[in-house]
């Protein structure tokens, strides 16, 4: 009898364990299957991306219908929609002339341009340029698409040594660089004249020469270059040869010396040089935007001081050589120059300028003569995001902003206009949601597409005078998506470290979620200043969060203090303090979520991220091992002295000091007491791979156990397919305390 009861107990015990097993083959297969189950083909009448036909009130877009893709055009005045062309006829011609099997309901035209009468289309298909005359049903092959010129890598600084000669406004001269100096040539006679005499290889004149509007003067910058820093890469497994390849990439890092520029003006007739004192721009991070005033009497340029605590708009007199500030921004932390906007009005008397000086990002009207603000145009505890149009004729500014509605997610963007007198603020997109708008060229209409993570996209045509809906366009149909078991992420808000400021984030649960069960929590982190990162628009499948939840986790993401688009005070937490990473806010938010939802097991919390998120996820287990129990960190900028100059000098300051050490995972590696997996792409051209390898070196020296994954040939990555699978296994092993299934037992649905 006792044996029978014991057997029954064991059956119930192990049966229960099996019933709640996580990280199984079935869980992995289900996780990988969501990539296709939640694909774009399960959502219809979505992804509206209108293209206005220039100079008209008509636009076209692609309707994604259950039957396929349909190109349509809309007449905003008549509020009529029709097919842009006969899809069957064009599909037939494309099939015949390209040799491809083009389906009527699957036509895809790249770089499509439509003329005003909509009777001629130009586009790219199968790497060929085509013209289609709609009424004649005539398709003309205009030749193979030319090979685009190789673009400079975004880390390369422009030396300004090469540019085409510049013709004077009156057409009489060209200006050019020869032997590092500025020359002009009279076109009628071919006579050359050397204007600058002091240009040398080590102190040369920029080839970007600018003529004054009256054709009497030229301007350029004299540049003192510096020796460039490079990062070197060994490509271990190139596709075209057996032996490795050595690559190098220009890569300036914090503290590196930078070029120095001096604007210079030369009178063409007399050869007189106007060279200013550098007193107001002598500690350069960057000197830019060298533009002539309309009266030819002065140049306007911008100066970003090294360390970013001073930013000036300066005016250089072409008569006296004197330099005076028109606008000056200062901060004891940093001027957020990445929010830059300046518009010089045609009256040559006023400037519209964007600034965070009152703790929020707003627009100001400046007087050029007095160099003082006339008025603040926008004001309040909200944030101007982008200026779309300055309508000088009607004295109106169109812009986007977030945070104006106090009873909703402060990151949601809406579109507005306001008049030059700071009055008449009008919201053109009033519905709750993350909006994206496309305006007609005359600003009479806008197409508005809005959604939220839990609300499918809606597209409407609006009147741009009052925002009223002129015509509904599309409402996304997610019936098939829901039929696949899709559930929207939950938007969750809770107080941060100070107990009063709201932090906004997402909670993603597995599709077989059981509220009566405990789930380990995994946080996906990207907490860099410069933006916010928690998704706000409808997204059927989130590559980093959706699938991993299926293994038996609750996955979360939150924007903490130190990210952008709230107040300046909110973001400034990061200054000389990237070590903070918003983690105190993240921890408070996760604890609040667990208090509301007991299914979150905050005794088993993991964290992962890439780039800044790679740095922050490692920092989490180094600094807060009592809360974060495991971390996966990909391509992390683990020591900011190793990373790109522009990111780090803005947030950590200049000169390079102890604040860089304090934020370094290399310096703090000896603190590791939790499982850590580091991943790096050997060809990462965003974050120097040595940043990860130096953490590895420090961990080895500290006798710490960890995992390292190097992806041959990979650039800046979360890990690609291999790394993603390693990430899955890592958290299954360390948070579920389960041995993950063998890889050959899993169906990954990879091509």
C-alpha positions as CSV (number, residue, x, y, z in Angstrom):
1,X,0.0,0.0,0.0
2,X,2.8,2.4,0.9
3,X,4.7,1.5,-2.3
4,X,1.6,2.2,-4.3
5,X,1.1,5.7,-2.7
6,X,4.8,6.5,-3.2
7,X,4.6,5.5,-6.9
8,X,1.6,7.6,-7.3
9,X,3.3,10.6,-5.6
10,X,6.4,10.2,-7.9
11,X,4.2,10.0,-11.0
12,X,2.4,13.2,-9.9
13,X,5.6,14.9,-9.1
14,X,7.5,14.1,-12.2
15,X,4.4,14.4,-14.3
16,X,3.9,17.9,-13.0
17,X,7.5,18.8,-13.7
18,X,7.2,17.6,-17.3
19,X,4.0,19.5,-17.7
20,X,5.8,22.7,-16.8
21,X,9.1,21.9,-18.5
22,X,10.7,24.8,-20.3
23,X,13.5,25.1,-22.8
24,X,12.5,21.9,-24.6
25,X,12.8,20.9,-28.2
26,X,9.1,21.9,-28.7
27,X,9.8,25.3,-27.1
28,X,12.8,25.9,-29.4
29,X,10.9,24.8,-32.5
30,X,8.0,27.0,-31.6
31,X,10.4,30.0,-30.9
32,X,12.0,29.6,-34.4
33,X,8.6,29.1,-36.1
34,X,7.4,32.5,-35.0
35,X,9.7,34.2,-37.5
36,X,7.4,33.0,-40.3
37,X,4.2,32.7,-38.3
38,X,4.3,36.3,-37.4
39,X,5.6,37.5,-40.8
40,X,4.5,40.5,-42.8
41,X,2.4,38.2,-44.9
42,X,0.0,37.8,-42.0
43,X,-0.8,41.5,-41.9
44,X,-2.7,43.2,-44.6
45,X,-3.4,46.9,-45.6
46,X,-0.3,47.9,-43.6
47,X,3.1,49.5,-44.3
48,X,1.6,52.4,-46.1
49,X,4.5,54.6,-47.4
50,X,3.0,57.3,-49.6
51,X,5.0,59.1,-52.2
52,X,3.6,62.5,-53.2
53,X,3.9,63.4,-56.9
54,X,5.8,66.6,-56.8
55,X,3.8,69.8,-57.5
56,X,0.5,68.0,-57.2
57,X,-2.1,66.9,-54.7
58,X,-1.7,63.3,-55.8
59,X,0.3,60.5,-54.3
60,X,0.8,56.8,-54.8
61,X,1.4,53.9,-52.4
62,X,1.3,50.1,-52.3
63,X,-1.7,48.3,-50.9
64,X,-0.7,45.0,-49.3
65,X,-4.0,43.0,-49.9
66,X,-4.7,39.3,-49.2
67,X,-4.6,38.9,-53.0
68,X,-1.2,40.6,-53.3
69,X,0.5,44.0,-53.9
70,X,-1.5,46.7,-55.7
71,X,0.0,50.1,-56.7
72,X,-2.7,52.8,-56.2
73,X,-2.8,56.5,-56.7
74,X,-4.9,59.0,-54.7
75,X,-6.2,62.3,-55.7
76,X,-6.5,64.3,-52.5
77,X,-8.7,67.1,-53.9
78,X,-11.2,64.6,-55.3
79,X,-10.7,62.1,-52.5
80,X,-10.5,59.3,-55.1
81,X,-8.3,56.2,-55.3
82,X,-7.5,54.1,-58.4
83,X,-4.9,51.6,-59.6
84,X,-1.8,53.4,-60.7
85,X,-1.5,51.1,-63.8
86,X,-2.9,47.9,-65.2
87,X,-1.0,45.3,-63.2
88,X,-1.7,42.5,-65.6
89,X,-0.4,44.3,-68.6
90,X,2.8,45.5,-66.9
91,X,3.4,42.1,-65.4
92,X,3.2,40.6,-68.9
93,X,5.6,43.1,-70.4
94,X,8.1,42.7,-67.5
95,X,8.0,38.9,-67.8
96,X,8.5,39.0,-71.6
97,X,11.4,41.5,-71.6
98,X,13.2,40.6,-68.4
99,X,12.9,36.8,-68.7
100,X,11.6,36.7,-65.1
101,X,8.2,35.2,-64.1
102,X,6.4,38.3,-62.8
103,X,3.1,37.6,-61.1
104,X,0.4,40.2,-61.5
105,X,-0.1,40.4,-57.7
106,X,3.6,40.5,-56.8
107,X,5.0,43.3,-58.9
108,X,7.8,45.1,-57.1
109,X,9.1,48.3,-58.6
110,X,12.2,49.9,-57.0
111,X,12.9,53.6,-57.0
112,X,9.5,54.3,-58.7
113,X,9.0,57.8,-60.1
114,X,5.7,59.0,-61.4
115,X,5.2,62.1,-63.5
116,X,2.5,64.7,-62.8
117,X,0.1,63.3,-65.4
118,X,0.8,59.7,-64.1
119,X,1.2,58.4,-67.6
120,X,4.9,57.7,-67.4
121,X,6.6,55.5,-64.8
122,X,10.3,55.2,-64.3
123,X,11.6,52.4,-62.0
124,X,14.3,49.8,-61.4
125,X,13.6,46.1,-61.8
126,X,16.0,43.2,-62.0
127,X,18.9,45.7,-61.8
128,X,17.7,47.4,-65.0
129,X,16.2,50.8,-65.5
130,X,12.8,50.9,-67.1
131,X,10.3,53.4,-68.5
132,X,6.7,52.4,-68.8
133,X,4.3,54.6,-70.9
134,X,1.0,53.7,-69.3
135,X,-1.5,54.7,-72.0
136,X,0.5,53.1,-74.8
137,X,1.4,50.1,-72.7
138,X,4.9,50.5,-73.8
139,X,7.9,49.3,-71.7
140,X,11.3,50.5,-72.6
141,X,14.5,49.1,-71.1
142,X,16.8,52.1,-70.4
143,X,19.8,50.0,-69.5
144,X,21.6,48.4,-66.6
145,X,21.6,50.2,-63.4
146,X,25.1,51.9,-63.1
147,X,27.4,50.6,-60.4
148,X,27.2,53.2,-57.6
149,X,30.4,54.8,-56.5
150,X,32.0,53.4,-53.4
151,X,30.8,55.4,-50.4
152,X,33.2,56.5,-47.8
153,X,32.9,54.6,-44.5
154,X,30.9,56.7,-42.0
155,X,34.0,56.8,-39.7
156,X,36.2,58.5,-42.3
157,X,36.7,62.2,-41.9
158,X,36.5,64.2,-45.1
159,X,39.9,65.8,-45.8
160,X,38.2,68.3,-48.1
161,X,41.1,68.0,-50.6
162,X,39.1,67.1,-53.7
163,X,36.1,68.9,-55.3
164,X,35.1,70.3,-58.7
165,X,35.9,73.9,-59.6
166,X,33.2,76.3,-58.5
167,X,31.8,78.8,-60.9
168,X,31.1,82.4,-59.7
169,X,27.4,83.5,-59.7
170,X,28.0,85.9,-62.5
171,X,29.6,83.1,-64.6
172,X,32.9,84.9,-65.2
173,X,35.2,82.9,-63.0
174,X,35.9,79.5,-61.6
175,X,37.7,78.9,-58.3
176,X,39.7,75.8,-57.5
177,X,42.6,74.4,-55.5
178,X,46.1,74.0,-57.0
179,X,49.2,73.2,-54.9
180,X,47.2,73.5,-51.7
181,X,46.2,77.1,-52.5
182,X,43.1,78.9,-53.9
183,X,43.2,80.0,-57.5
184,X,40.6,81.7,-59.7
185,X,40.5,81.6,-63.5
186,X,38.8,84.2,-65.7
187,X,36.8,82.1,-68.2
188,X,36.8,84.6,-71.0
189,X,40.6,84.8,-71.1
190,X,41.8,81.7,-69.3
191,X,44.0,83.8,-67.1
192,X,44.7,82.3,-63.7
193,X,45.3,84.2,-60.5
194,X,46.6,82.8,-57.2
195,X,44.7,84.2,-54.2
196,X,46.2,82.4,-51.2
197,X,50.0,82.1,-50.9
198,X,50.5,80.2,-47.6
199,X,48.8,76.8,-48.3
200,X,51.1,73.8,-47.8
201,X,50.7,70.1,-47.6
202,X,50.5,70.3,-43.8
203,X,48.3,73.4,-43.7
204,X,46.2,73.5,-46.9
205,X,43.1,75.2,-48.1
206,X,39.8,73.3,-48.4
207,X,38.6,72.4,-51.9
208,X,35.1,73.4,-50.8
209,X,35.2,77.0,-52.0
210,X,32.3,79.3,-51.7
211,X,31.6,82.4,-53.8
212,X,30.0,85.5,-52.4
213,X,26.6,86.3,-54.1
214,X,28.1,89.4,-55.7
215,X,31.0,87.3,-57.2
216,X,33.6,89.6,-55.7
217,X,35.0,87.3,-53.0
218,X,35.7,83.6,-52.3
219,X,35.8,81.8,-49.0
220,X,37.4,78.6,-47.8
221,X,38.9,77.1,-44.7
222,X,42.6,76.7,-44.1
223,X,43.0,73.2,-42.6
224,X,45.7,71.9,-40.3
225,X,45.4,68.2,-40.6
226,X,46.4,65.5,-38.0
227,X,47.7,62.0,-38.2
228,X,44.8,59.7,-38.4
229,X,44.1,56.7,-36.1
230,X,43.2,53.4,-37.6
231,X,41.6,50.2,-36.3
232,X,43.0,47.0,-37.9
233,X,41.0,43.8,-38.5
234,X,42.1,40.3,-39.5
235,X,39.4,38.6,-41.6
236,X,40.1,35.0,-40.8
237,X,37.9,33.3,-43.4
238,X,37.5,35.4,-46.5
239,X,35.2,34.0,-49.2
240,X,37.6,34.5,-52.1
241,X,40.9,33.1,-50.7
242,X,42.4,30.7,-48.2
243,X,44.7,33.0,-46.4
244,X,43.4,35.7,-44.0
245,X,43.1,39.4,-45.0
246,X,44.3,42.4,-43.1
247,X,41.9,45.4,-43.2
248,X,42.2,48.8,-41.6
249,X,39.5,51.4,-40.9
250,X,39.9,55.1,-40.0
251,X,38.6,55.4,-36.5
252,X,39.1,58.5,-34.2
253,X,38.8,57.7,-30.5
254,X,38.3,59.9,-27.4
255,X,41.2,62.2,-26.8
256,X,42.6,62.0,-30.3
257,X,43.9,65.2,-31.9
258,X,41.5,66.7,-34.4
259,X,42.0,69.0,-37.5
260,X,41.9,72.7,-37.0
261,X,40.2,75.1,-39.4
262,X,40.3,78.8,-40.0
263,X,37.8,80.4,-42.3
264,X,39.4,82.7,-44.9
265,X,38.1,85.3,-47.4
266,X,39.8,86.5,-50.5
267,X,38.9,89.5,-52.7
268,X,39.2,88.4,-56.3
269,X,40.1,91.8,-57.7
270,X,42.6,93.0,-55.1
271,X,43.8,89.7,-53.8
272,X,43.2,91.0,-50.2
273,X,43.0,88.2,-47.6
274,X,40.7,88.5,-44.6
275,X,41.9,86.1,-42.0
276,X,40.1,86.3,-38.6
277,X,41.4,85.9,-35.1
278,X,40.6,82.4,-33.8
279,X,39.7,83.5,-30.3
280,X,36.0,82.5,-30.5
281,X,36.7,79.1,-32.1
282,X,40.1,78.1,-30.9
283,X,39.2,74.8,-29.1
284,X,37.6,73.0,-32.1
285,X,35.7,69.8,-32.2
286,X,34.2,70.9,-35.4
287,X,33.8,74.0,-37.5
288,X,31.1,73.8,-40.2
289,X,28.4,75.4,-42.3
290,X,30.4,78.1,-43.9
291,X,27.7,80.2,-45.7
292,X,27.7,83.7,-47.2
293,X,25.1,86.2,-46.1
294,X,22.9,87.4,-48.9
295,X,24.5,90.9,-48.9
296,X,28.0,89.4,-49.4
297,X,29.2,91.4,-46.4
298,X,29.8,88.5,-44.1
299,X,30.1,84.7,-43.6
300,X,28.1,82.7,-41.1
301,X,29.6,79.5,-39.7
302,X,29.1,77.2,-36.7
303,X,31.6,76.2,-34.0
304,X,31.3,73.1,-31.8
305,X,33.8,73.4,-28.9
306,X,35.8,70.3,-27.9
307,X,33.9,68.8,-24.9
308,X,30.6,70.1,-26.3
309,X,30.0,72.6,-23.5
310,X,30.0,75.6,-25.9
311,X,28.3,75.8,-29.3
312,X,28.3,79.1,-31.3
313,X,26.9,80.4,-34.5
314,X,29.4,83.0,-35.6
315,X,29.5,85.7,-38.2
316,X,32.8,86.7,-39.9
317,X,32.8,90.2,-41.5
318,X,34.1,90.2,-45.0
319,X,35.1,93.8,-44.6
320,X,36.9,94.0,-41.2
321,X,37.6,90.3,-40.4
322,X,35.9,90.7,-37.1
323,X,34.0,87.7,-35.7
324,X,31.0,88.0,-33.5
325,X,28.6,85.5,-32.0
326,X,25.0,85.4,-33.3
327,X,23.9,82.5,-31.0
328,X,25.8,80.9,-28.2
329,X,24.7,77.8,-26.3
330,X,26.6,76.8,-23.1
331,X,26.2,74.0,-20.6
332,X,28.1,72.7,-17.6
333,X,27.5,69.2,-19.0
334,X,27.0,69.2,-22.8
335,X,25.2,71.1,-25.5
336,X,23.1,68.5,-27.3
337,X,24.4,69.4,-30.8
338,X,22.9,66.2,-32.2
339,X,19.5,68.0,-31.9
340,X,20.8,70.7,-34.2
341,X,18.4,72.9,-36.2
342,X,19.0,76.3,-37.7
343,X,17.1,78.2,-40.4
344,X,18.2,81.6,-41.6
345,X,15.2,83.6,-42.7
346,X,15.2,85.3,-46.1
347,X,15.0,88.7,-44.6
348,X,18.6,88.2,-43.5
349,X,17.6,89.6,-40.1
350,X,16.3,86.6,-38.2
351,X,17.3,83.0,-37.4
352,X,15.1,80.1,-36.1
353,X,17.1,78.0,-33.7
354,X,16.5,74.9,-31.6
355,X,17.7,74.6,-28.1
356,X,17.3,72.6,-24.8
357,X,18.2,75.6,-22.7
358,X,14.9,75.6,-20.7
359,X,15.2,71.8,-20.0
360,X,13.1,70.9,-23.0
361,X,13.8,71.0,-26.7
362,X,12.2,74.1,-28.2
363,X,12.4,76.7,-31.0
364,X,13.5,80.3,-30.7
365,X,13.4,83.3,-33.0
366,X,16.7,85.2,-33.0
367,X,17.6,88.7,-34.1
368,X,20.8,88.7,-36.1
369,X,21.7,92.3,-35.4
370,X,21.3,92.2,-31.7
371,X,22.3,88.5,-31.4
372,X,19.5,88.0,-28.9
373,X,16.3,85.9,-29.0
374,X,13.2,87.9,-30.0
375,X,11.0,85.2,-28.5
376,X,10.6,81.6,-27.6
377,X,8.3,80.1,-30.2
378,X,7.4,76.8,-28.6
379,X,7.3,76.3,-24.8
380,X,6.2,73.7,-22.3
381,X,7.2,70.4,-20.7
382,X,7.3,68.6,-24.1
383,X,9.9,68.0,-26.8
384,X,10.2,69.3,-30.4
385,X,11.5,66.3,-32.4
386,X,11.9,67.6,-36.0
387,X,11.2,70.7,-38.0
388,X,9.6,69.7,-41.3
389,X,9.0,73.1,-43.0
390,X,9.5,76.8,-42.4
391,X,6.8,78.5,-44.3
392,X,8.1,82.1,-44.5
393,X,5.3,83.4,-46.7
394,X,2.7,82.4,-44.2
395,X,5.0,82.7,-41.2
396,X,4.4,79.2,-40.0
397,X,6.5,76.3,-38.7
398,X,5.5,72.7,-39.2
399,X,7.1,70.3,-36.7
400,X,6.8,67.0,-34.8
401,X,6.9,66.7,-31.1
402,X,6.3,64.3,-28.2
403,X,5.1,64.6,-24.6
404,X,2.4,67.3,-25.1
405,X,-0.4,64.9,-23.9
406,X,0.1,64.3,-20.1
407,X,-2.2,61.3,-19.8
408,X,-0.3,59.0,-22.2
409,X,3.0,57.6,-23.3
410,X,5.3,60.7,-23.5
411,X,7.3,59.3,-26.4
412,X,4.4,59.2,-28.8
413,X,5.0,61.6,-31.7
414,X,2.4,63.9,-33.2
415,X,2.6,66.7,-35.8
416,X,1.9,70.4,-35.3
417,X,2.3,73.8,-36.6
418,X,2.8,77.1,-34.9
419,X,3.1,80.7,-36.2
420,X,6.1,82.9,-36.0
421,X,4.5,84.9,-33.2
422,X,4.5,81.8,-31.0
423,X,0.7,81.6,-31.2
424,X,-1.8,79.3,-33.1
425,X,-0.3,76.0,-32.0
426,X,-2.4,73.3,-33.8
427,X,-2.2,69.6,-33.6
428,X,-2.7,67.9,-37.0
429,X,-2.6,64.3,-35.8
430,X,-4.7,64.2,-32.6
431,X,-5.4,60.4,-32.2
432,X,-3.3,58.5,-29.7
433,X,-0.4,56.7,-31.3
434,X,3.0,57.0,-32.8
435,X,2.5,59.0,-35.9
436,X,4.5,59.4,-39.1
437,X,3.4,62.0,-41.6
438,X,4.1,62.8,-45.3
439,X,3.1,66.3,-46.4
440,X,2.3,67.5,-49.9
441,X,4.8,70.0,-51.3
442,X,2.5,72.9,-50.7
443,X,1.6,71.7,-47.2
444,X,-2.1,71.5,-48.0
445,X,-2.4,67.8,-47.2
446,X,-0.7,65.2,-45.2
447,X,-0.9,61.4,-45.2
448,X,-0.8,60.2,-41.6
449,X,0.1,56.6,-40.5
450,X,-0.2,55.9,-36.8
451,X,-0.1,52.8,-34.6
452,X,1.0,51.5,-31.2
453,X,2.7,48.2,-30.2
454,X,-0.8,46.9,-29.3
455,X,-2.8,48.8,-32.0
456,X,-2.6,48.0,-35.7
457,X,-1.7,50.8,-38.1
458,X,-4.2,53.2,-39.5
459,X,-3.5,55.4,-42.5
460,X,-5.6,58.5,-43.3
461,X,-5.4,61.6,-45.6
462,X,-5.7,64.8,-43.6
463,X,-6.2,68.5,-44.3
464,X,-3.0,70.2,-43.2
465,X,-4.9,73.4,-42.1
466,X,-6.8,71.8,-39.3
467,X,-5.8,68.1,-39.2
468,X,-9.3,66.9,-40.1
469,X,-9.5,63.6,-41.9
470,X,-10.2,64.1,-45.6
471,X,-10.2,60.5,-46.5
472,X,-9.6,57.2,-44.8
473,X,-6.9,55.1,-46.6
474,X,-6.2,51.9,-44.8
475,X,-6.8,50.1,-41.5
476,X,-4.5,47.1,-41.0
477,X,-6.1,43.7,-40.9
478,X,-4.3,41.4,-38.3
479,X,-7.0,38.6,-38.3
480,X,-4.5,36.1,-39.7
481,X,-1.8,37.2,-37.3
482,X,-4.1,36.6,-34.3
483,X,-5.1,33.3,-35.7
484,X,-1.5,32.2,-35.4
485,X,-1.7,32.9,-31.7
486,X,-0.1,36.4,-31.7
487,X,-0.5,38.5,-28.6
488,X,0.5,42.1,-28.4
489,X,3.3,43.1,-26.0
490,X,2.1,44.9,-22.9
491,X,3.0,48.5,-22.4
492,X,3.9,48.8,-18.7
493,X,4.7,52.0,-16.8
494,X,6.2,52.3,-13.3
495,X,8.2,54.7,-11.2
496,X,12.0,54.8,-11.6
497,X,14.7,55.2,-9.0
498,X,13.4,58.5,-7.6
499,X,9.9,57.1,-6.9
500,X,8.2,59.8,-8.9
501,X,9.3,59.7,-12.6
502,X,7.5,57.3,-14.9
503,X,9.5,54.8,-16.8
504,X,7.9,53.3,-19.9
505,X,8.6,49.8,-21.2
506,X,7.3,46.5,-22.7
507,X,6.5,43.1,-21.3
508,X,6.6,40.2,-23.8
509,X,5.2,36.8,-22.7
510,X,5.3,33.4,-24.3
511,X,2.3,32.4,-26.3
512,X,1.6,29.5,-23.9
513,X,1.8,31.8,-20.9
514,X,0.3,30.5,-17.7
515,X,-0.4,33.3,-15.1
516,X,-0.2,30.8,-12.3
517,X,3.4,29.8,-13.2
518,X,6.7,31.5,-12.4
519,X,8.9,32.7,-15.3
520,X,12.5,33.9,-15.3
521,X,12.8,37.4,-16.6
522,X,15.2,38.5,-19.3
523,X,15.8,42.1,-20.0
524,X,16.8,43.3,-23.5
525,X,18.8,46.5,-22.9
526,X,19.9,49.3,-25.1
527,X,20.2,52.3,-22.8
528,X,22.4,54.8,-24.7
529,X,21.8,58.5,-24.7
530,X,20.8,60.0,-28.0
531,X,17.4,58.4,-28.5
532,X,14.8,56.2,-26.8
533,X,14.7,52.5,-27.7
534,X,11.6,50.8,-26.5
535,X,9.4,50.2,-29.6
536,X,6.4,52.4,-30.0
537,X,4.9,51.3,-33.3
538,X,3.1,48.1,-34.3
539,X,5.6,45.3,-34.8
540,X,4.2,41.7,-35.4
541,X,7.6,40.2,-34.7
542,X,10.4,41.8,-32.6
543,X,13.6,40.0,-33.6
544,X,15.2,40.4,-30.3
545,X,12.3,39.8,-27.9
546,X,9.5,37.7,-29.5
547,X,11.1,34.3,-30.0
548,X,13.3,34.0,-26.9
549,X,10.2,34.4,-24.7
550,X,8.8,31.1,-26.2
551,X,11.6,29.2,-24.4
552,X,9.9,29.9,-21.1
553,X,10.8,33.5,-20.2
554,X,9.1,36.8,-19.8
555,X,11.1,39.4,-21.8
556,X,11.1,43.0,-20.9
557,X,12.6,46.3,-22.1
558,X,12.5,49.8,-20.6
559,X,13.9,53.3,-21.2
560,X,15.5,54.6,-18.0
561,X,17.0,57.9,-17.1
562,X,19.9,58.7,-19.4
563,X,17.9,58.2,-22.6
564,X,16.4,61.0,-24.7
565,X,13.3,62.8,-25.7
566,X,12.1,63.5,-22.1
567,X,13.6,66.5,-20.3
568,X,17.2,67.5,-20.5
569,X,17.5,66.7,-16.8
570,X,16.2,63.2,-17.5
571,X,19.0,62.6,-20.1
572,X,21.8,64.3,-18.3
573,X,22.0,61.5,-15.8
574,X,24.3,59.9,-18.3
575,X,26.9,62.7,-18.3
576,X,30.3,61.4,-17.2
577,X,28.2,58.5,-15.9
578,X,27.7,55.9,-18.6
579,X,28.4,53.4,-15.9
580,X,24.9,54.2,-14.5
581,X,23.2,52.8,-17.7
582,X,19.8,53.6,-16.2
583,X,20.1,50.3,-14.3
584,X,18.6,51.7,-11.0
585,X,15.5,52.7,-13.0
586,X,15.3,49.3,-14.8
587,X,15.6,47.4,-11.5
588,X,12.8,49.5,-9.9
589,X,10.6,49.1,-13.0
590,X,11.1,45.3,-13.1
591,X,10.4,45.0,-9.4
592,X,7.2,47.0,-9.9
593,X,6.1,44.7,-12.7
594,X,6.8,41.7,-10.5
595,X,4.7,43.2,-7.7
596,X,1.8,43.6,-10.1
597,X,2.4,40.3,-11.9
598,X,3.7,37.5,-9.5
599,X,4.5,35.4,-12.6
600,X,7.7,37.4,-13.0
601,X,10.4,35.5,-11.0
602,X,12.8,38.3,-10.1
603,X,15.1,35.9,-8.3
604,X,16.0,34.7,-11.9
605,X,16.7,37.8,-14.0
606,X,19.0,37.8,-17.0
607,X,20.0,40.6,-19.3
608,X,21.4,40.9,-22.9
609,X,22.2,43.6,-25.4
610,X,24.5,44.7,-28.2
611,X,26.8,47.6,-28.7
612,X,26.0,50.1,-25.9
613,X,23.6,47.3,-24.7
614,X,26.6,45.0,-24.7
615,X,28.5,47.3,-22.4
616,X,25.4,47.8,-20.2
617,X,24.5,44.1,-19.9
618,X,28.0,43.2,-18.7
619,X,28.0,46.2,-16.4
620,X,24.7,44.9,-14.9
621,X,26.2,41.6,-13.7
622,X,29.3,43.4,-12.5
623,X,27.5,46.1,-10.6
624,X,24.2,44.5,-9.6
625,X,24.9,40.7,-9.3
626,X,22.3,40.4,-6.5
627,X,19.6,41.3,-9.1
628,X,21.0,40.3,-12.5
629,X,22.0,36.6,-12.5
630,X,23.3,36.2,-16.1
631,X,24.3,38.4,-19.0
632,X,24.9,38.0,-22.8
633,X,26.8,40.9,-24.3
634,X,27.4,41.3,-28.0
635,X,29.9,43.7,-29.6
636,X,30.0,45.8,-26.5
637,X,31.8,49.1,-26.2
638,X,33.1,47.9,-22.9
639,X,35.7,50.6,-22.5
640,X,34.7,54.0,-23.9
641,X,38.3,55.0,-24.5
642,X,38.3,52.3,-27.1
643,X,35.2,53.5,-28.9
644,X,34.3,56.2,-31.4
645,X,35.1,59.8,-30.5
646,X,31.8,61.5,-31.2
647,X,29.6,59.3,-29.0
648,X,31.9,59.2,-26.0
649,X,33.2,62.7,-25.8
650,X,29.7,64.1,-25.8
651,X,28.4,61.9,-23.0
652,X,31.6,61.3,-21.0
653,X,33.3,64.6,-21.7
654,X,36.7,65.9,-22.7
655,X,39.5,65.6,-21.7
656,X,39.6,61.8,-21.1
657,X,39.7,61.3,-17.3
658,X,38.8,59.0,-14.5
659,X,35.1,59.0,-15.6
660,X,36.2,56.8,-18.6
661,X,37.8,54.3,-16.2
662,X,34.8,54.2,-13.9
663,X,32.6,53.2,-16.8
664,X,35.0,50.5,-18.1
665,X,34.0,46.9,-17.9
666,X,37.7,46.1,-18.4
667,X,38.6,47.9,-15.1
668,X,35.7,46.2,-13.3
669,X,36.0,42.7,-14.8
670,X,37.4,41.3,-11.5
671,X,33.9,41.9,-10.0
672,X,32.3,39.1,-12.1
673,X,30.5,36.5,-10.1
674,X,27.7,35.6,-12.5
675,X,27.5,33.7,-15.8
676,X,28.6,35.9,-18.7
677,X,28.7,35.2,-22.5
678,X,30.7,37.7,-24.6
679,X,30.2,37.7,-28.4
680,X,32.1,39.8,-31.0
681,X,32.2,40.0,-34.8
682,X,35.8,39.9,-35.9
683,X,35.1,42.6,-38.5
684,X,33.1,44.9,-36.3
685,X,33.6,48.4,-37.9
686,X,31.3,50.2,-35.4
687,X,32.9,49.2,-32.1
688,X,36.5,48.2,-32.1
689,X,36.6,44.4,-31.4
690,X,39.6,44.9,-29.2
691,X,37.1,46.4,-26.7
692,X,35.6,42.9,-26.1
693,X,39.0,41.2,-26.2
694,X,40.4,43.5,-23.5
695,X,37.5,42.4,-21.3
696,X,38.4,38.8,-22.1
697,X,42.0,39.5,-21.1
698,X,41.0,41.1,-17.8
699,X,38.7,38.2,-17.0
700,X,41.4,35.7,-17.7
701,X,43.8,37.6,-15.5
702,X,41.2,37.7,-12.7
703,X,40.7,33.9,-13.1
704,X,37.0,34.3,-14.0
705,X,34.9,31.8,-15.8
706,X,33.0,33.0,-18.9
707,X,32.0,32.1,-22.4
708,X,33.4,33.8,-25.6
709,X,31.9,33.5,-29.1
710,X,33.7,35.0,-32.1
711,X,31.8,35.2,-35.4
712,X,34.2,35.1,-38.4
713,X,33.5,37.8,-41.0
714,X,30.7,39.3,-38.9
715,X,30.5,43.1,-38.4
716,X,28.5,44.8,-35.7
717,X,26.0,42.2,-34.6
718,X,23.9,40.7,-31.9
719,X,25.3,37.4,-33.0
720,X,23.5,36.4,-36.3
721,X,21.8,33.0,-36.3
722,X,24.7,31.2,-34.6
723,X,24.9,33.8,-31.8
724,X,21.2,33.9,-31.3
725,X,21.1,30.1,-30.8
726,X,24.0,30.4,-28.3
727,X,22.0,33.2,-26.5
728,X,19.0,30.9,-26.3
729,X,21.0,28.1,-24.8
730,X,22.9,30.4,-22.4
731,X,19.7,31.6,-20.7
732,X,18.0,28.2,-20.8
733,X,21.1,26.8,-19.0
734,X,21.6,29.5,-16.4
735,X,18.0,30.8,-15.7
736,X,15.9,27.7,-16.4
737,X,18.7,25.4,-14.9
738,X,18.0,23.1,-17.9
739,X,20.4,21.5,-20.4
740,X,19.3,22.9,-23.8
741,X,18.4,20.4,-26.5
742,X,20.9,19.3,-29.1
743,X,21.1,21.6,-32.1
744,X,20.4,18.9,-34.6
745,X,17.1,18.1,-32.9
746,X,15.8,21.6,-33.6
747,X,14.0,23.0,-36.7
748,X,15.3,26.6,-37.1
749,X,13.6,27.3,-40.4
750,X,16.8,28.8,-41.8
751,X,17.1,29.2,-45.5
